Amino acid sequence: MACVSLALAAVTALFGGGALPAQATSAAADLLSQGKPVTASSVENATTPAAAAVDGNATTRWATAFSDPQWLQVDLGASATLSQAVLNWEAAYARAFQIQTSGDGVTWTTVYSTTAGTGGTQTLSLTGTGRYVRLYGTTRATPYGYSLWEFQIYGTLGGGNPGGTIPDPTIQSLEATNGPLTTSAYTVPSPSGYRAGTITYPTAAGSYPGVILMPGYQGTQQNLSWLGPRLASWGFVVLNVDTNTLTDSPDQRGTQIRAAGTQLINLSNATGNPVSGKVNGTLGVSGHSMGGGGTMVALRDDTRFRAGVPLAPYHPSGSFAAVAKPTFFLTCASDVAAPGSTYARPWYNSMTQAEKLYIEVPGDHLCPMTGYGNKAKQGKWIVSFFSRWLRNDTRFTPFLCGTQRDADKNNTSLVTQWTDTCPF
């Protein structure tokens, strides 16, 4: 309840807003390779490591020995549908090379090939899937080795039903408190960048998208404790966090969301803990109030987060027109702390590159929190949104776009505003 106090002091009046635009623009592909594990056939010296090609820094480079062939291999962390490669060459470039993909790092499929490389910055369209992507150079254009400032792979991670474990959803199953998967909880032993965290995860075999939950001002994990187990029981690994201080700003919460995402992936990549191997590399985020503002910061600033659900979000000076990730704004009709007309609605309007959903429901600023609001409906919408955009599981689309959603959308006692970019 204390999360209301700051926003009530900061925002006491409602501001009008225009109607939400109905048109949709396809969401941009994600940069999948940055910061991912990378190996190479050789390096010229210690100042030109393989990791420099995927560090996001155009002033560092990977360079090889002065011989053919040479290769650079990136592990995306999960299978991905690829759309584009961007190669930013230093002067020592490849005349002939291939882009190859693999599901296991052993057997390779060529998805691009040329014998007339031009150097400079090359943007290549790709069609293919795989967890591993390799640049394989066969002919150098100079007497030196191969040298890349940046090697960037774009596409969409994940897709489908993990391990066939999730049955077809129904209105009844999505509105139930628990989904089809058995879950368990794990307390993060050494939180890094945030104060404390609890991970709820499916006990079934397989890997799943990760979701970070962030509370609002003066809030704790309890704020969204209803949502963690619910998402996990539908095939997500959920890290619900406590902030460093109860008064952390939305920007600070955005930084902590990013730190939590990094630690969740690192725990999955490590051995000897219950979530080892559980996270497939795809991340989403949801937060309430200032945590909703932090959610928008993470979506804007971190390419790893592919979809977000800001809940009654608050950020006094946020600018989020650049957000191109699927975003579901859930707001509260009687909210004087973070009215949708002041925050979420203008952000929604400004985001012309994203798939979007905006639902306003009865209630005050607390309506998305544990113990408030219609959790059957809220849970159904949030599970469906993350399933659609973090797993590309289109079985959940009808509950947000189509006949299955109409009973909710047209019920004025349940929904006071509903706008979206359907079909998606």
C-alpha positions in Angstrom: 0.0 0.0 0.0 2.9 2.3 0.7 3.8 2.3 -3.0 0.9 4.9 -3.5 2.4 7.5 -1.2 5.1 8.9 -3.4 3.0 9.1 -6.5 0.1 10.6 -4.6 2.4 13.4 -3.5 3.9 13.7 -7.0 0.7 13.3 -9.1 -2.6 14.5 -7.8 -4.6 15.4 -10.9 -5.7 13.5 -14.0 -4.8 14.8 -17.4 -6.8 14.1 -20.5 -5.5 12.1 -23.4 -6.5 11.5 -26.9 -7.7 8.2 -28.3 -5.1 5.5 -28.8 -4.0 4.7 -32.4 -5.1 1.4 -33.7 -2.5 0.9 -36.4 0.3 -1.6 -35.8 3.9 -1.6 -37.0 5.9 -4.8 -36.9 8.3 -5.1 -34.0 11.9 -4.9 -35.0 14.2 -8.0 -34.8 16.4 -8.2 -31.7 20.1 -7.9 -31.5 20.9 -11.5 -30.3 24.7 -11.7 -30.4 25.8 -8.8 -28.2 27.6 -10.1 -25.0 27.0 -13.7 -25.8 29.7 -16.5 -25.5 32.0 -16.5 -28.5 34.9 -18.6 -29.7 37.3 -18.2 -32.7 39.8 -20.2 -34.7 42.6 -17.8 -33.7 43.4 -14.3 -32.4 46.2 -12.1 -33.6 47.2 -11.2 -30.1 45.8 -10.5 -26.6 44.4 -7.1 -27.6 42.2 -8.5 -30.3 40.1 -11.2 -28.6 37.0 -12.9 -30.0 34.8 -11.2 -27.4 35.6 -7.8 -28.9 33.5 -8.6 -31.9 30.3 -8.9 -29.8 30.9 -6.3 -27.1 28.9 -3.5 -28.6 32.1 -1.3 -28.8 33.0 -0.2 -32.3 36.5 0.8 -31.1 37.5 -2.8 -30.1 38.1 -5.6 -32.6 38.7 -9.3 -33.1 41.6 -10.1 -35.4 43.0 -13.4 -36.5 46.3 -15.1 -37.5 47.4 -14.3 -41.1 46.1 -17.5 -42.7 43.0 -19.1 -44.2 40.5 -20.3 -43.2 39.4 -18.6 -40.0 36.1 -18.5 -38.1 34.2 -16.8 -35.3 31.3 -18.6 -33.5 28.6 -17.1 -31.3 26.3 -19.0 -28.9 23.0 -17.2 -28.9 21.9 -19.2 -25.8 18.8 -20.7 -27.5 17.5 -21.5 -30.9 16.6 -18.4 -32.9 15.0 -17.4 -36.2 17.6 -15.3 -37.9 16.9 -12.2 -40.0 20.0 -10.2 -40.4 23.8 -10.0 -39.9 25.8 -6.8 -39.7 29.6 -7.1 -40.2 31.6 -4.0 -39.4 35.0 -4.8 -40.9 38.4 -3.2 -40.1 40.7 -2.8 -43.1 41.6 -6.5 -43.1 38.3 -8.0 -44.4 37.1 -11.1 -46.1 36.9 -11.5 -49.8 35.1 -14.8 -49.5 33.1 -15.9 -46.5 30.0 -17.7 -45.3 27.5 -17.2 -42.5 26.5 -20.6 -41.0 24.1 -21.8 -38.4 23.9 -24.8 -36.2 21.7 -26.3 -33.5 24.6 -28.1 -31.8 27.8 -26.3 -32.8 28.9 -29.4 -34.7 26.8 -29.7 -37.9 26.6 -26.4 -39.9 24.2 -25.0 -42.5 25.3 -22.1 -44.8 22.7 -19.3 -44.9 24.8 -16.8 -46.7 27.8 -17.0 -49.0 29.9 -14.6 -51.1 33.2 -14.6 -53.0 33.0 -10.8 -53.6 33.1 -9.3 -50.1 33.5 -5.5 -50.1 34.6 -4.8 -46.5 33.3 -1.8 -44.6 29.9 -2.3 -43.0 28.0 -5.1 -44.6 24.3 -5.7 -43.8 23.2 -9.1 -44.9 19.7 -10.6 -45.0 19.5 -14.1 -43.5 16.9 -16.9 -43.5 17.6 -19.7 -41.1 17.4 -20.9 -37.6 20.0 -22.1 -35.0 21.5 -21.5 -31.6 25.0 -21.1 -33.0 26.0 -18.7 -35.7 29.4 -18.8 -37.4 31.3 -16.4 -39.7 33.6 -18.7 -41.8 36.2 -16.8 -43.8 37.9 -18.7 -46.6 39.8 -15.9 -48.6 41.4 -12.8 -47.1 41.3 -9.5 -49.0 44.7 -8.4 -47.7 47.9 -10.2 -46.6 46.8 -9.7 -43.0 44.2 -11.8 -41.1 40.5 -11.2 -40.7 39.5 -8.2 -38.5 36.0 -7.2 -37.3 35.0 -4.3 -35.1 31.5 -5.8 -34.6 29.7 -9.0 -35.6 25.9 -8.5 -35.0 23.2 -11.1 -35.5 19.6 -10.1 -35.4 16.5 -12.3 -35.2 14.0 -13.8 -32.7 14.9 -16.1 -30.0 12.8 -19.1 -28.9 9.5 -20.1 -30.3 6.8 -22.6 -29.7 5.9 -24.9 -26.8 9.0 -25.9 -24.7 9.3 -29.6 -24.7 5.6 -30.1 -25.6 4.8 -29.6 -21.9 2.2 -26.9 -22.1 -1.3 -28.0 -23.2 -3.6 -25.9 -25.3 -4.8 -23.0 -23.2 -8.5 -22.4 -22.4 -10.3 -19.6 -20.7 -10.8 -21.8 -17.7 -7.2 -22.9 -17.4 -5.8 -19.4 -17.9 -8.2 -17.9 -15.3 -7.3 -20.5 -12.8 -4.8 -19.6 -10.0 -2.2 -22.2 -11.2 -1.3 -23.3 -14.7 -0.5 -26.8 -15.9 3.2 -27.0 -14.7 4.4 -27.9 -11.2 6.7 -25.2 -9.8 9.2 -24.7 -7.1 10.9 -21.7 -5.5 14.6 -20.9 -5.0 16.0 -17.9 -3.0 18.9 -16.2 -4.9 21.9 -16.9 -2.7 24.0 -13.8 -3.5 21.9 -11.1 -5.3 24.0 -8.9 -7.5 22.8 -5.4 -8.2 19.6 -5.7 -6.3 18.8 -6.5 -2.6 17.1 -9.9 -2.7 15.2 -12.2 -5.0 13.1 -15.3 -5.3 13.0 -17.5 -8.4 9.9 -19.5 -9.2 10.5 -22.1 -11.9 8.9 -25.1 -13.6 10.2 -28.4 -12.2 9.6 -30.1 -15.6 12.6 -30.7 -17.8 13.3 -28.1 -20.4 14.4 -24.4 -20.8 12.0 -21.5 -20.6 12.0 -17.7 -21.0 12.9 -15.7 -17.9 10.8 -12.9 -16.5 11.9 -10.2 -13.9 9.3 -8.8 -11.6 10.0 -5.3 -10.0 7.9 -3.7 -7.2 6.9 -0.1 -6.8 7.9 2.7 -4.4 8.1 1.4 -0.9 7.2 -2.0 -2.2 8.7 -5.5 -1.8 8.4 -8.9 -3.5 5.0 -9.3 -1.9 3.6 -6.7 -4.3 3.7 -9.1 -7.2 4.0 -12.4 -5.3 0.7 -13.5 -7.0 2.3 -13.3 -10.5 5.5 -15.2 -10.1 4.0 -18.7 -9.4 1.3 -18.1 -12.0 3.7 -17.3 -14.8 6.1 -20.1 -13.8 3.2 -22.6 -13.9 2.8 -21.6 -17.6 6.4 -22.1 -18.6 8.5 -19.2 -17.4 11.4 -18.8 -14.9 10.4 -15.8 -12.8 12.8 -13.7 -10.6 10.8 -11.5 -8.2 13.2 -9.0 -6.6 13.5 -6.5 -3.7 15.1 -3.2 -4.6 18.3 -1.9 -3.0 16.3 0.8 -1.2 12.5 1.2 -0.9 12.8 4.7 -2.5 14.8 3.8 -5.6 13.9 5.8 -8.6 12.4 4.3 -11.8 15.7 4.6 -13.5 17.5 2.9 -10.6 14.8 0.1 -10.8 15.5 -0.2 -14.5 19.2 -0.7 -13.8 18.3 -3.4 -11.1 16.0 -5.1 -13.6 18.9 -5.4 -16.0 21.2 -6.7 -13.2 18.6 -9.3 -12.2 18.3 -10.4 -15.8 22.0 -10.9 -16.0 22.1 -12.9 -12.8 19.2 -15.1 -13.8 20.9 -16.0 -17.1 24.2 -16.6 -15.2 22.5 -18.9 -12.7 21.0 -20.9 -15.6 24.4 -21.1 -17.3 26.1 -22.3 -14.0 25.8 -25.8 -12.4 24.8 -26.8 -8.9 21.7 -24.8 -8.5 18.0 -25.6 -9.1 17.6 -23.4 -12.2 20.7 -24.6 -14.0 19.8 -24.9 -17.7 16.3 -23.6 -17.1 16.5 -20.2 -18.9 16.7 -20.2 -22.7 18.2 -16.7 -22.9 14.9 -14.9 -23.7 13.9 -12.3 -21.1 10.7 -10.3 -20.3 9.9 -7.9 -17.5 6.9 -6.6 -15.5 6.8 -4.0 -12.8 4.3 -2.0 -10.8 4.3 1.8 -10.4 8.0 2.9 -10.3 8.8 -0.6 -11.2 6.6 -0.1 -14.3 8.7 2.9 -15.1 11.8 0.7 -14.6 10.2 -1.8 -16.9 10.0 0.8 -19.6 13.7 1.8 -19.0 14.8 -1.8 -19.4 12.8 -2.3 -22.6 14.3 0.9 -24.0 17.9 0.3 -22.9 18.5 -3.4 -23.0 18.1 -5.5 -26.1 17.8 -8.8 -24.1 14.4 -7.8 -22.9 12.0 -8.8 -25.6 8.6 -7.9 -24.1 7.3 -6.1 -21.1 4.1 -5.6 -19.0 4.2 -2.3 -17.1 1.5 -2.2 -14.4 0.1 1.2 -13.5 3.5 2.5 -14.5 5.1 5.7 -13.2 8.1 7.7 -14.5 8.0 11.5 -14.1 10.3 12.2 -17.0 10.5 9.0 -19.1 10.7 9.2 -22.9 10.0 5.8 -24.5 9.2 6.5 -28.1 12.2 4.3 -29.0 10.8 1.2 -27.4 10.1 -1.3 -30.2 9.4 -4.3 -28.0 5.9 -5.7 -27.5 4.4 -3.9 -24.5 1.2 -4.5 -22.5 0.1 -1.5 -20.4 -2.3 -2.5 -17.6 -3.7 0.6 -15.9 -6.3 1.4 -13.2 -9.3 3.7 -13.9 -9.3 5.5 -10.5 -5.5 5.8 -10.2 -4.6 9.3 -9.0 -1.0 8.2 -8.3 -0.1 7.1 -11.9 -3.1 7.8 -14.1 -2.8 6.1 -17.5 -3.7 9.4 -19.2 -0.5 11.0 -17.8 2.0 8.2 -18.2 1.1 4.9 -19.9 -1.2 6.4 -22.6 1.2 9.0 -23.9 4.0 6.4 -23.9 1.7 4.0 -25.8 0.9 6.7 -28.4 4.6 7.5 -28.9 5.7 3.9 -29.5 5.1 3.6 -33.3 7.4 0.6 -33.8 6.0 -1.8 -31.3 3.1 -4.3 -31.0 1.0 -2.9 -28.1 -1.9 -3.7 -25.8 -3.5 -1.1 -23.4 -6.1 -2.3 -20.9 -7.6 -0.1 -18.2 -9.6 -1.8 -15.4 -11.5 -0.6 -12.4 -9.6 0.2 -9.3 -7.0 2.6 -7.8 -3.2 2.5 -8.1 -3.1 -0.8 -6.2 -5.2 -2.7 -8.7 -2.3 -4.9 -10.2 -0.9 -5.7 -6.7 -1.3 -8.9 -4.7 -4.8 -9.0 -3.1 -6.3 -6.4 -5.4 -8.2 -6.4 -8.7 -9.5 -9.3 -10.8 -6.5 -11.7 -10.8 -8.3 -14.3 -13.0 -8.5 -11.8 -15.8 -5.1 -10.0 -15.1 -3.3 -13.4 -15.0 -4.9 -14.6 -18.2 -3.9 -11.5 -20.1 -0.3 -11.4 -18.7 0.3 -15.1 -19.3 -1.1 -14.9 -22.8 1.0 -11.8 -23.6 4.3 -13.2 -22.5 3.5 -16.6 -24.0 2.8 -14.9 -27.4 5.9 -12.7 -27.4 8.5 -14.5 -25.4 7.8 -18.0 -26.8 6.0 -17.0 -30.0 3.3 -19.4 -28.9 0.4 -18.3 -31.1 -2.1 -20.6 -29.3 -2.4 -17.7 -26.8 -3.2 -15.0 -29.3 -7.0 -15.5 -29.4 -7.2 -14.4 -25.7 -5.7 -11.0 -26.7 -6.8 -10.7 -30.4 -9.9 -12.4 -31.5 -13.2 -13.9 -30.4 -11.8 -15.3 -27.1 -11.0 -11.8 -25.9 -14.3 -10.1 -26.9 -16.2 -11.1 -23.8 -13.5 -9.3 -21.7 -13.1 -6.3 -24.0 -16.8 -5.5 -24.3 -17.5 -5.9 -20.6 -17.6 -2.4 -19.3 -17.7 -3.5 -15.6 -14.4 -5.4 -16.2 -12.6 -3.2 -18.8 -12.9 0.6 -19.0 -10.5 0.9 -22.0 -9.0 -1.6 -24.3 -6.8 -0.7 -27.3 -4.4 -2.9 -29.2 -2.4 -3.3 -32.4 -4.2 -6.6 -33.3 -3.9 -8.7 -35.3 -0.6 -10.0 -33.9 
